[in-house]
Amino acid sequence: MGRRKRRTTLPVRKRRKSAFFRCPVCQHNSIMVELHEKEGKAVIKCFNCGLVEEIEMKPGETKVDVYTRFFDSYIERAEGA
Ligand SMILES: [Zn+2]
């Protein structure tokens, strides 16, 4: 009875803006990045405006790296049109 829950929860630093990134299209913090390391690609999705982008990723890249690259290339495309 009363099985002691052995929870080794590491104190993950919780940020209010969770795992979402800012969307360059709709300006909401509603971007989610999925990494598919095996396939060498990442998928970027926005829950708010429905944007979906697939970009290459290099091994070892984090979501932040991928997102930053996506964001930069998006801005470049948007400006250099
Ligand atoms: Zn969006």
PDB file of the backbone (N, CA, C, O) and the ligand in Angstrom, with CONECT records:
HET     ZN  A 101       1
ATOM      1  N   MET A   1       0.821  -1.214   0.000  1.00  0.00           N
ATOM      2  CA  MET A   1       0.000   0.000   0.000  1.00  0.00           C
ATOM      3  C   MET A   1       0.853   1.262   0.000  1.00  0.00           C
ATOM      4  O   MET A   1       2.028   1.266   0.369  1.00  0.00           O
ATOM      5  N   GLY A   2       0.242   2.252  -0.403  1.00  0.00           N
ATOM      6  CA  GLY A   2       0.944   3.544  -0.381  1.00  0.00           C
ATOM      7  C   GLY A   2       2.293   3.481  -1.044  1.00  0.00           C
ATOM      8  O   GLY A   2       3.307   3.907  -0.490  1.00  0.00           O
ATOM      9  N   ARG A   3       2.282   2.958  -2.202  1.00  0.00           N
ATOM     10  CA  ARG A   3       3.532   2.847  -2.924  1.00  0.00           C
ATOM     11  C   ARG A   3       4.156   4.233  -3.092  1.00  0.00           C
ATOM     12  O   ARG A   3       3.575   5.173  -3.634  1.00  0.00           O
ATOM     13  N   ARG A   4       5.330   4.276  -2.605  1.00  0.00           N
ATOM     14  CA  ARG A   4       5.963   5.595  -2.651  1.00  0.00           C
ATOM     15  C   ARG A   4       6.373   5.926  -4.091  1.00  0.00           C
ATOM     16  O   ARG A   4       7.144   5.212  -4.732  1.00  0.00           O
ATOM     17  N   LYS A   5       5.848   6.979  -4.532  1.00  0.00           N
ATOM     18  CA  LYS A   5       6.197   7.372  -5.897  1.00  0.00           C
ATOM     19  C   LYS A   5       7.604   7.944  -5.902  1.00  0.00           C
ATOM     20  O   LYS A   5       7.917   8.949  -5.264  1.00  0.00           O
ATOM     21  N   ARG A   6       8.406   7.261  -6.638  1.00  0.00           N
ATOM     22  CA  ARG A   6       9.772   7.759  -6.700  1.00  0.00           C
ATOM     23  C   ARG A   6       9.934   8.598  -7.944  1.00  0.00           C
ATOM     24  O   ARG A   6      10.319   8.130  -9.016  1.00  0.00           O
ATOM     25  N   ARG A   7       9.635   9.801  -7.753  1.00  0.00           N
ATOM     26  CA  ARG A   7       9.700  10.662  -8.928  1.00  0.00           C
ATOM     27  C   ARG A   7      10.932  11.528  -8.856  1.00  0.00           C
ATOM     28  O   ARG A   7      11.076  12.396  -7.995  1.00  0.00           O
ATOM     29  N   THR A   8      11.780  11.269  -9.758  1.00  0.00           N
ATOM     30  CA  THR A   8      12.959  12.131  -9.813  1.00  0.00           C
ATOM     31  C   THR A   8      12.703  13.186 -10.884  1.00  0.00           C
ATOM     32  O   THR A   8      13.267  13.169 -11.978  1.00  0.00           O
ATOM     33  N   THR A   9      11.853  14.068 -10.519  1.00  0.00           N
ATOM     34  CA  THR A   9      11.575  15.129 -11.480  1.00  0.00           C
ATOM     35  C   THR A   9      12.633  16.201 -11.360  1.00  0.00           C
ATOM     36  O   THR A   9      12.806  16.851 -10.329  1.00  0.00           O
ATOM     37  N   LEU A  10      13.302  16.344 -12.427  1.00  0.00           N
ATOM     38  CA  LEU A  10      14.300  17.392 -12.448  1.00  0.00           C
ATOM     39  C   LEU A  10      13.592  18.732 -12.546  1.00  0.00           C
ATOM     40  O   LEU A  10      12.623  18.885 -13.289  1.00  0.00           O
ATOM     41  N   PRO A  11      14.066  19.654 -11.820  1.00  0.00           N
ATOM     42  CA  PRO A  11      13.434  20.979 -11.894  1.00  0.00           C
ATOM     43  C   PRO A  11      13.684  21.651 -13.236  1.00  0.00           C
ATOM     44  O   PRO A  11      14.622  22.426 -13.423  1.00  0.00           O
ATOM     45  N   VAL A  12      12.802  21.314 -14.144  1.00  0.00           N
ATOM     46  CA  VAL A  12      12.934  21.915 -15.468  1.00  0.00           C
ATOM     47  C   VAL A  12      12.516  23.372 -15.380  1.00  0.00           C
ATOM     48  O   VAL A  12      11.459  23.719 -14.853  1.00  0.00           O
ATOM     49  N   ARG A  13      13.363  24.179 -15.902  1.00  0.00           N
ATOM     50  CA  ARG A  13      13.038  25.594 -15.843  1.00  0.00           C
ATOM     51  C   ARG A  13      11.849  25.879 -16.750  1.00  0.00           C
ATOM     52  O   ARG A  13      11.928  25.736 -17.970  1.00  0.00           O
ATOM     53  N   LYS A  14      10.802  26.265 -16.159  1.00  0.00           N
ATOM     54  CA  LYS A  14       9.610  26.501 -16.971  1.00  0.00           C
ATOM     55  C   LYS A  14       9.528  27.951 -17.397  1.00  0.00           C
ATOM     56  O   LYS A  14       9.574  28.888 -16.600  1.00  0.00           O
ATOM     57  N   ARG A  15       9.408  28.069 -18.672  1.00  0.00           N
ATOM     58  CA  ARG A  15       9.254  29.405 -19.196  1.00  0.00           C
ATOM     59  C   ARG A  15       7.794  29.607 -19.527  1.00  0.00           C
ATOM     60  O   ARG A  15       7.100  28.686 -19.957  1.00  0.00           O
ATOM     61  N   ARG A  16       7.359  30.782 -19.328  1.00  0.00           N
ATOM     62  CA  ARG A  16       5.958  31.020 -19.601  1.00  0.00           C
ATOM     63  C   ARG A  16       5.605  30.757 -21.068  1.00  0.00           C
ATOM     64  O   ARG A  16       4.526  30.252 -21.380  1.00  0.00           O
ATOM     65  N   LYS A  17       6.512  31.099 -21.935  1.00  0.00           N
ATOM     66  CA  LYS A  17       6.184  30.930 -23.345  1.00  0.00           C
ATOM     67  C   LYS A  17       6.574  29.554 -23.873  1.00  0.00           C
ATOM     68  O   LYS A  17       6.886  29.401 -25.054  1.00  0.00           O
ATOM     69  N   SER A  18       6.555  28.603 -23.035  1.00  0.00           N
ATOM     70  CA  SER A  18       6.754  27.194 -23.346  1.00  0.00           C
ATOM     71  C   SER A  18       7.665  26.936 -24.540  1.00  0.00           C
ATOM     72  O   SER A  18       8.700  27.580 -24.714  1.00  0.00           O
ATOM     73  N   ALA A  19       7.243  25.971 -25.358  1.00  0.00           N
ATOM     74  CA  ALA A  19       8.129  25.541 -26.432  1.00  0.00           C
ATOM     75  C   ALA A  19       7.798  26.216 -27.755  1.00  0.00           C
ATOM     76  O   ALA A  19       8.295  25.808 -28.804  1.00  0.00           O
ATOM     77  N   PHE A  20       6.992  27.208 -27.712  1.00  0.00           N
ATOM     78  CA  PHE A  20       6.572  27.797 -28.967  1.00  0.00           C
ATOM     79  C   PHE A  20       7.466  28.952 -29.399  1.00  0.00           C
ATOM     80  O   PHE A  20       8.011  29.706 -28.593  1.00  0.00           O
ATOM     81  N   PHE A  21       7.578  29.040 -30.687  1.00  0.00           N
ATOM     82  CA  PHE A  21       8.369  30.113 -31.258  1.00  0.00           C
ATOM     83  C   PHE A  21       7.456  31.097 -31.963  1.00  0.00           C
ATOM     84  O   PHE A  21       6.289  30.824 -32.242  1.00  0.00           O
ATOM     85  N   ARG A  22       8.017  32.210 -32.228  1.00  0.00           N
ATOM     86  CA  ARG A  22       7.224  33.249 -32.860  1.00  0.00           C
ATOM     87  C   ARG A  22       7.130  33.027 -34.364  1.00  0.00           C
ATOM     88  O   ARG A  22       8.114  32.709 -35.032  1.00  0.00           O
ATOM     89  N   CYS A  23       5.945  33.202 -34.860  1.00  0.00           N
ATOM     90  CA  CYS A  23       5.704  32.987 -36.275  1.00  0.00           C
ATOM     91  C   CYS A  23       5.953  34.278 -37.052  1.00  0.00           C
ATOM     92  O   CYS A  23       5.420  35.330 -36.699  1.00  0.00           O
ATOM     93  N   PRO A  24       6.755  34.198 -38.098  1.00  0.00           N
ATOM     94  CA  PRO A  24       7.034  35.411 -38.874  1.00  0.00           C
ATOM     95  C   PRO A  24       5.849  35.838 -39.734  1.00  0.00           C
ATOM     96  O   PRO A  24       5.809  36.957 -40.245  1.00  0.00           O
ATOM     97  N   VAL A  25       4.909  34.954 -39.883  1.00  0.00           N
ATOM     98  CA  VAL A  25       3.757  35.276 -40.725  1.00  0.00           C
ATOM     99  C   VAL A  25       2.680  35.985 -39.911  1.00  0.00           C
ATOM    100  O   VAL A  25       2.222  37.068 -40.275  1.00  0.00           O
ATOM    101  N   CYS A  26       2.285  35.365 -38.812  1.00  0.00           N
ATOM    102  CA  CYS A  26       1.152  35.914 -38.061  1.00  0.00           C
ATOM    103  C   CYS A  26       1.586  36.571 -36.747  1.00  0.00           C
ATOM    104  O   CYS A  26       0.763  37.148 -36.037  1.00  0.00           O
ATOM    105  N   GLN A  27       2.859  36.482 -36.433  1.00  0.00           N
ATOM    106  CA  GLN A  27       3.413  37.137 -35.237  1.00  0.00           C
ATOM    107  C   GLN A  27       2.933  36.539 -33.914  1.00  0.00           C
ATOM    108  O   GLN A  27       3.056  37.175 -32.867  1.00  0.00           O
ATOM    109  N   HIS A  28       2.402  35.353 -33.955  1.00  0.00           N
ATOM    110  CA  HIS A  28       1.990  34.702 -32.710  1.00  0.00           C
ATOM    111  C   HIS A  28       3.074  33.733 -32.249  1.00  0.00           C
ATOM    112  O   HIS A  28       3.893  33.265 -33.040  1.00  0.00           O
ATOM    113  N   ASN A  29       3.059  33.453 -30.988  1.00  0.00           N
ATOM    114  CA  ASN A  29       3.982  32.437 -30.478  1.00  0.00           C
ATOM    115  C   ASN A  29       3.318  31.072 -30.618  1.00  0.00           C
ATOM    116  O   ASN A  29       2.906  30.448 -29.640  1.00  0.00           O
ATOM    117  N   SER A  30       3.233  30.648 -31.830  1.00  0.00           N
ATOM    118  CA  SER A  30       2.481  29.415 -32.081  1.00  0.00           C
ATOM    119  C   SER A  30       3.211  28.481 -33.028  1.00  0.00           C
ATOM    120  O   SER A  30       2.602  27.599 -33.633  1.00  0.00           O
ATOM    121  N   ILE A  31       4.498  28.671 -33.154  1.00  0.00           N
ATOM    122  CA  ILE A  31       5.295  27.807 -34.025  1.00  0.00           C
ATOM    123  C   ILE A  31       5.828  26.619 -33.235  1.00  0.00           C
ATOM    124  O   ILE A  31       6.360  26.761 -32.133  1.00  0.00           O
ATOM    125  N   MET A  32       5.670  25.452 -33.829  1.00  0.00           N
ATOM    126  CA  MET A  32       6.230  24.256 -33.235  1.00  0.00           C
ATOM    127  C   MET A  32       7.218  23.637 -34.207  1.00  0.00           C
ATOM    128  O   MET A  32       6.981  23.611 -35.414  1.00  0.00           O
ATOM    129  N   VAL A  33       8.301  23.150 -33.688  1.00  0.00           N
ATOM    130  CA  VAL A  33       9.326  22.549 -34.544  1.00  0.00           C
ATOM    131  C   VAL A  33       9.411  21.061 -34.249  1.00  0.00           C
ATOM    132  O   VAL A  33       9.569  20.647 -33.101  1.00  0.00           O
ATOM    133  N   GLU A  34       9.305  20.277 -35.291  1.00  0.00           N
ATOM    134  CA  GLU A  34       9.483  18.834 -35.156  1.00  0.00           C
ATOM    135  C   GLU A  34      10.793  18.462 -35.819  1.00  0.00           C
ATOM    136  O   GLU A  34      11.042  18.800 -36.976  1.00  0.00           O
ATOM    137  N   LEU A  35      11.605  17.776 -35.084  1.00  0.00           N
ATOM    138  CA  LEU A  35      12.874  17.353 -35.671  1.00  0.00           C
ATOM    139  C   LEU A  35      12.780  15.906 -36.131  1.00  0.00           C
ATOM    140  O   LEU A  35      12.345  15.027 -35.387  1.00  0.00           O
ATOM    141  N   HIS A  36      13.190  15.681 -37.352  1.00  0.00           N
ATOM    142  CA  HIS A  36      13.255  14.317 -37.881  1.00  0.00           C
ATOM    143  C   HIS A  36      14.700  14.055 -38.244  1.00  0.00           C
ATOM    144  O   HIS A  36      15.105  14.122 -39.404  1.00  0.00           O
ATOM    145  N   GLU A  37      15.446  13.761 -37.228  1.00  0.00           N
ATOM    146  CA  GLU A  37      16.887  13.682 -37.403  1.00  0.00           C
ATOM    147  C   GLU A  37      17.297  12.584 -38.383  1.00  0.00           C
ATOM    148  O   GLU A  37      18.234  12.750 -39.164  1.00  0.00           O
ATOM    149  N   LYS A  38      16.588  11.471 -38.329  1.00  0.00           N
ATOM    150  CA  LYS A  38      16.928  10.353 -39.214  1.00  0.00           C
ATOM    151  C   LYS A  38      16.788  10.736 -40.675  1.00  0.00           C
ATOM    152  O   LYS A  38      17.569  10.322 -41.532  1.00  0.00           O
ATOM    153  N   GLU A  39      15.788  11.524 -40.925  1.00  0.00           N
ATOM    154  CA  GLU A  39      15.541  11.938 -42.306  1.00  0.00           C
ATOM    155  C   GLU A  39      16.287  13.216 -42.667  1.00  0.00           C
ATOM    156  O   GLU A  39      16.280  13.657 -43.816  1.00  0.00           O
ATOM    157  N   GLY A  40      16.919  13.790 -41.674  1.00  0.00           N
ATOM    158  CA  GLY A  40      17.682  15.003 -41.929  1.00  0.00           C
ATOM    159  C   GLY A  40      16.824  16.198 -42.272  1.00  0.00           C
ATOM    160  O   GLY A  40      17.220  17.076 -43.038  1.00  0.00           O
ATOM    161  N   LYS A  41      15.642  16.212 -41.690  1.00  0.00           N
ATOM    162  CA  LYS A  41      14.776  17.352 -41.966  1.00  0.00           C
ATOM    163  C   LYS A  41      13.998  17.748 -40.712  1.00  0.00           C
ATOM    164  O   LYS A  41      13.907  17.003 -39.736  1.00  0.00           O
ATOM    165  N   ALA A  42      13.459  18.924 -40.788  1.00  0.00           N
ATOM    166  CA  ALA A  42      12.648  19.415 -39.688  1.00  0.00           C
ATOM    167  C   ALA A  42      11.379  20.021 -40.262  1.00  0.00           C
ATOM    168  O   ALA A  42      11.376  20.582 -41.358  1.00  0.00           O
ATOM    169  N   VAL A  43      10.312  19.897 -39.506  1.00  0.00           N
ATOM    170  CA  VAL A  43       9.051  20.462 -39.953  1.00  0.00           C
ATOM    171  C   VAL A  43       8.649  21.564 -38.985  1.00  0.00           C
ATOM    172  O   VAL A  43       8.643  21.389 -37.767  1.00  0.00           O
ATOM    173  N   ILE A  44       8.321  22.684 -39.566  1.00  0.00           N
ATOM    174  CA  ILE A  44       7.916  23.838 -38.775  1.00  0.00           C
ATOM    175  C   ILE A  44       6.445  24.094 -39.028  1.00  0.00           C
ATOM    176  O   ILE A  44       6.001  24.209 -40.170  1.00  0.00           O
ATOM    177  N   LYS A  45       5.704  24.181 -37.944  1.00  0.00           N
ATOM    178  CA  LYS A  45       4.260  24.358 -38.095  1.00  0.00           C
ATOM    179  C   LYS A  45       3.779  25.486 -37.214  1.00  0.00           C
ATOM    180  O   LYS A  45       4.244  25.671 -36.090  1.00  0.00           O
ATOM    181  N   CYS A  46       2.846  26.227 -37.746  1.00  0.00           N
ATOM    182  CA  CYS A  46       2.223  27.267 -36.950  1.00  0.00           C
ATOM    183  C   CYS A  46       0.769  26.883 -36.698  1.00  0.00           C
ATOM    184  O   CYS A  46       0.005  26.610 -37.623  1.00  0.00           O
ATOM    185  N   PHE A  47       0.422  26.871 -35.442  1.00  0.00           N
ATOM    186  CA  PHE A  47      -0.946  26.496 -35.077  1.00  0.00           C
ATOM    187  C   PHE A  47      -1.934  27.599 -35.379  1.00  0.00           C
ATOM    188  O   PHE A  47      -3.133  27.366 -35.527  1.00  0.00           O
ATOM    189  N   ASN A  48      -1.420  28.767 -35.465  1.00  0.00           N
ATOM    190  CA  ASN A  48      -2.331  29.890 -35.621  1.00  0.00           C
ATOM    191  C   ASN A  48      -2.725  30.123 -37.076  1.00  0.00           C
ATOM    192  O   ASN A  48      -3.911  30.214 -37.394  1.00  0.00           O
ATOM    193  N   CYS A  49      -1.727  30.221 -37.962  1.00  0.00           N
ATOM    194  CA  CYS A  49      -2.052  30.552 -39.345  1.00  0.00           C
ATOM    195  C   CYS A  49      -1.937  29.359 -40.282  1.00  0.00           C
ATOM    196  O   CYS A  49      -2.266  29.464 -41.463  1.00  0.00           O
ATOM    197  N   GLY A  50      -1.477  28.236 -39.770  1.00  0.00           N
ATOM    198  CA  GLY A  50      -1.446  27.039 -40.594  1.00  0.00           C
ATOM    199  C   GLY A  50      -0.204  26.898 -41.459  1.00  0.00           C
ATOM    200  O   GLY A  50      -0.139  26.029 -42.329  1.00  0.00           O
ATOM    201  N   LEU A  51       0.768  27.744 -41.220  1.00  0.00           N
ATOM    202  CA  LEU A  51       2.015  27.645 -41.974  1.00  0.00           C
ATOM    203  C   LEU A  51       2.705  26.303 -41.727  1.00  0.00           C
ATOM    204  O   LEU A  51       2.815  25.849 -40.588  1.00  0.00           O
ATOM    205  N   VAL A  52       3.162  25.684 -42.795  1.00  0.00           N
ATOM    206  CA  VAL A  52       3.950  24.461 -42.661  1.00  0.00           C
ATOM    207  C   VAL A  52       5.163  24.579 -43.556  1.00  0.00           C
ATOM    208  O   VAL A  52       5.046  24.863 -44.748  1.00  0.00           O
ATOM    209  N   GLU A  53       6.313  24.363 -42.981  1.00  0.00           N
ATOM    210  CA  GLU A  53       7.563  24.452 -43.740  1.00  0.00           C
ATOM    211  C   GLU A  53       8.439  23.262 -43.397  1.00  0.00           C
ATOM    212  O   GLU A  53       8.552  22.848 -42.243  1.00  0.00           O
ATOM    213  N   GLU A  54       9.044  22.736 -44.428  1.00  0.00           N
ATOM    214  CA  GLU A  54       9.952  21.638 -44.194  1.00  0.00           C
ATOM    215  C   GLU A  54      11.344  22.109 -44.582  1.00  0.00           C
ATOM    216  O   GLU A  54      11.554  22.577 -45.701  1.00  0.00           O
ATOM    217  N   ILE A  55      12.270  21.992 -43.688  1.00  0.00           N
ATOM    218  CA  ILE A  55      13.625  22.399 -44.035  1.00  0.00           C
ATOM    219  C   ILE A  55      14.624  21.327 -43.618  1.00  0.00           C
ATOM    220  O   ILE A  55      14.360  20.473 -42.772  1.00  0.00           O
ATOM    221  N   GLU A  56      15.750  21.419 -44.241  1.00  0.00           N
ATOM    222  CA  GLU A  56      16.836  20.500 -43.926  1.00  0.00           C
ATOM    223  C   GLU A  56      17.367  20.771 -42.528  1.00  0.00           C
ATOM    224  O   GLU A  56      17.373  21.914 -42.072  1.00  0.00           O
ATOM    225  N   MET A  57      17.802  19.746 -41.865  1.00  0.00           N
ATOM    226  CA  MET A  57      18.502  19.975 -40.607  1.00  0.00           C
ATOM    227  C   MET A  57      19.795  19.176 -40.585  1.00  0.00           C
ATOM    228  O   MET A  57      19.910  18.103 -41.176  1.00  0.00           O
ATOM    229  N   LYS A  58      20.738  19.732 -39.896  1.00  0.00           N
ATOM    230  CA  LYS A  58      22.009  19.030 -39.769  1.00  0.00           C
ATOM    231  C   LYS A  58      22.025  18.267 -38.465  1.00  0.00           C
ATOM    232  O   LYS A  58      21.383  18.672 -37.496  1.00  0.00           O
ATOM    233  N   PRO A  59      22.752  17.166 -38.431  1.00  0.00           N
ATOM    234  CA  PRO A  59      22.791  16.405 -37.194  1.00  0.00           C
ATOM    235  C   PRO A  59      23.274  17.262 -36.029  1.00  0.00           C
ATOM    236  O   PRO A  59      24.228  18.032 -36.148  1.00  0.00           O
ATOM    237  N   GLY A  60      22.597  17.108 -34.917  1.00  0.00           N
ATOM    238  CA  GLY A  60      23.011  17.854 -33.734  1.00  0.00           C
ATOM    239  C   GLY A  60      22.342  19.203 -33.599  1.00  0.00           C
ATOM    240  O   GLY A  60      22.490  19.879 -32.580  1.00  0.00           O
ATOM    241  N   GLU A  61      21.625  19.586 -34.598  1.00  0.00           N
ATOM    242  CA  GLU A  61      20.944  20.873 -34.506  1.00  0.00           C
ATOM    243  C   GLU A  61      19.763  20.775 -33.547  1.00  0.00           C
ATOM    244  O   GLU A  61      19.090  19.749 -33.449  1.00  0.00           O
ATOM    245  N   THR A  62      19.545  21.848 -32.867  1.00  0.00           N
ATOM    246  CA  THR A  62      18.420  21.871 -31.946  1.00  0.00           C
ATOM    247  C   THR A  62      17.246  22.583 -32.604  1.00  0.00           C
ATOM    248  O   THR A  62      17.356  23.148 -33.693  1.00  0.00           O
ATOM    249  N   LYS A  63      16.131  22.536 -31.908  1.00  0.00           N
ATOM    250  CA  LYS A  63      14.942  23.211 -32.417  1.00  0.00           C
ATOM    251  C   LYS A  63      15.196  24.697 -32.617  1.00  0.00           C
ATOM    252  O   LYS A  63      14.725  25.310 -33.575  1.00  0.00           O
ATOM    253  N   VAL A  64      15.943  25.244 -31.697  1.00  0.00           N
ATOM    254  CA  VAL A  64      16.235  26.671 -31.794  1.00  0.00           C
ATOM    255  C   VAL A  64      17.060  26.965 -33.050  1.00  0.00           C
ATOM    256  O   VAL A  64      16.808  27.946 -33.750  1.00  0.00           O
ATOM    257  N   ASP A  65      18.044  26.110 -33.328  1.00  0.00           N
ATOM    258  CA  ASP A  65      18.872  26.303 -34.529  1.00  0.00           C
ATOM    259  C   ASP A  65      18.020  26.256 -35.784  1.00  0.00           C
ATOM    260  O   ASP A  65      18.126  27.106 -36.668  1.00  0.00           O
ATOM    261  N   VAL A  66      17.173  25.239 -35.835  1.00  0.00           N
ATOM    262  CA  VAL A  66      16.333  25.054 -37.009  1.00  0.00           C
ATOM    263  C   VAL A  66      15.372  26.232 -37.161  1.00  0.00           C
ATOM    264  O   VAL A  66      15.176  26.774 -38.249  1.00  0.00           O
ATOM    265  N   TYR A  67      14.796  26.596 -36.052  1.00  0.00           N
ATOM    266  CA  TYR A  67      13.845  27.700 -36.086  1.00  0.00           C
ATOM    267  C   TYR A  67      14.525  28.993 -36.542  1.00  0.00           C
ATOM    268  O   TYR A  67      13.979  29.737 -37.357  1.00  0.00           O
ATOM    269  N   THR A  68      15.697  29.245 -36.020  1.00  0.00           N
ATOM    270  CA  THR A  68      16.425  30.462 -36.381  1.00  0.00           C
ATOM    271  C   THR A  68      16.707  30.496 -37.881  1.00  0.00           C
ATOM    272  O   THR A  68      16.566  31.530 -38.533  1.00  0.00           O
ATOM    273  N   ARG A  69      17.101  29.363 -38.403  1.00  0.00           N
ATOM    274  CA  ARG A  69      17.396  29.281 -39.832  1.00  0.00           C
ATOM    275  C   ARG A  69      16.125  29.496 -40.657  1.00  0.00           C
ATOM    276  O   ARG A  69      16.120  30.202 -41.665  1.00  0.00           O
ATOM    277  N   PHE A  70      15.083  28.880 -40.203  1.00  0.00           N
ATOM    278  CA  PHE A  70      13.803  29.048 -40.888  1.00  0.00           C
ATOM    279  C   PHE A  70      13.376  30.516 -40.864  1.00  0.00           C
ATOM    280  O   PHE A  70      12.959  31.076 -41.877  1.00  0.00           O
ATOM    281  N   PHE A  71      13.487  31.107 -39.715  1.00  0.00           N
ATOM    282  CA  PHE A  71      13.047  32.489 -39.552  1.00  0.00           C
ATOM    283  C   PHE A  71      13.845  33.413 -40.480  1.00  0.00           C
ATOM    284  O   PHE A  71      13.279  34.242 -41.192  1.00  0.00           O
ATOM    285  N   ASP A  72      15.153  33.252 -40.452  1.00  0.00           N
ATOM    286  CA  ASP A  72      16.015  34.075 -41.303  1.00  0.00           C
ATOM    287  C   ASP A  72      15.674  33.913 -42.777  1.00  0.00           C
ATOM    288  O   ASP A  72      15.575  34.891 -43.518  1.00  0.00           O
ATOM    289  N   SER A  73      15.497  32.665 -43.187  1.00  0.00           N
ATOM    290  CA  SER A  73      15.248  32.449 -44.604  1.00  0.00           C
ATOM    291  C   SER A  73      13.861  32.971 -44.969  1.00  0.00           C
ATOM    292  O   SER A  73      13.633  33.420 -46.092  1.00  0.00           O
ATOM    293  N   TYR A  74      12.965  32.910 -44.038  1.00  0.00           N
ATOM    294  CA  TYR A  74      11.630  33.440 -44.322  1.00  0.00           C
ATOM    295  C   TYR A  74      11.688  34.959 -44.520  1.00  0.00           C
ATOM    296  O   TYR A  74      11.113  35.503 -45.463  1.00  0.00           O
ATOM    297  N   ILE A  75      12.380  35.608 -43.630  1.00  0.00           N
ATOM    298  CA  ILE A  75      12.505  37.061 -43.703  1.00  0.00           C
ATOM    299  C   ILE A  75      13.205  37.467 -45.000  1.00  0.00           C
ATOM    300  O   ILE A  75      12.828  38.439 -45.655  1.00  0.00           O
ATOM    301  N   GLU A  76      14.230  36.698 -45.348  1.00  0.00           N
ATOM    302  CA  GLU A  76      14.951  36.991 -46.580  1.00  0.00           C
ATOM    303  C   GLU A  76      14.027  36.885 -47.784  1.00  0.00           C
ATOM    304  O   GLU A  76      14.025  37.744 -48.666  1.00  0.00           O
ATOM    305  N   ARG A  77      13.253  35.826 -47.801  1.00  0.00           N
ATOM    306  CA  ARG A  77      12.340  35.623 -48.915  1.00  0.00           C
ATOM    307  C   ARG A  77      11.292  36.722 -48.960  1.00  0.00           C
ATOM    308  O   ARG A  77      10.928  37.231 -50.020  1.00  0.00           O
ATOM    309  N   ALA A  78      10.827  37.063 -47.782  1.00  0.00           N
ATOM    310  CA  ALA A  78       9.777  38.072 -47.714  1.00  0.00           C
ATOM    311  C   ALA A  78      10.292  39.439 -48.170  1.00  0.00           C
ATOM    312  O   ALA A  78       9.579  40.215 -48.806  1.00  0.00           O
ATOM    313  N   GLU A  79      11.553  39.706 -47.824  1.00  0.00           N
ATOM    314  CA  GLU A  79      12.088  41.022 -48.168  1.00  0.00           C
ATOM    315  C   GLU A  79      12.609  41.088 -49.592  1.00  0.00           C
ATOM    316  O   GLU A  79      12.472  42.102 -50.277  1.00  0.00           O
ATOM    317  N   GLY A  80      13.199  40.005 -50.017  1.00  0.00           N
ATOM    318  CA  GLY A  80      13.820  40.024 -51.326  1.00  0.00           C
ATOM    319  C   GLY A  80      12.860  39.653 -52.454  1.00  0.00           C
ATOM    320  O   GLY A  80      13.288  39.217 -53.523  1.00  0.00           O
ATOM    321  N   ALA A  81      11.608  39.822 -52.221  1.00  0.00           N
ATOM    322  CA  ALA A  81      10.637  39.432 -53.246  1.00  0.00           C
ATOM    323  C   ALA A  81      10.599  40.451 -54.390  1.00  0.00           C
ATOM    324  O   ALA A  81       9.836  40.282 -55.341  1.00  0.00           O
TER     325      ALA A  81
HETATM  326 ZN    ZN A 101       1.576  31.816 -37.962  1.00  0.00          ZN2+
END
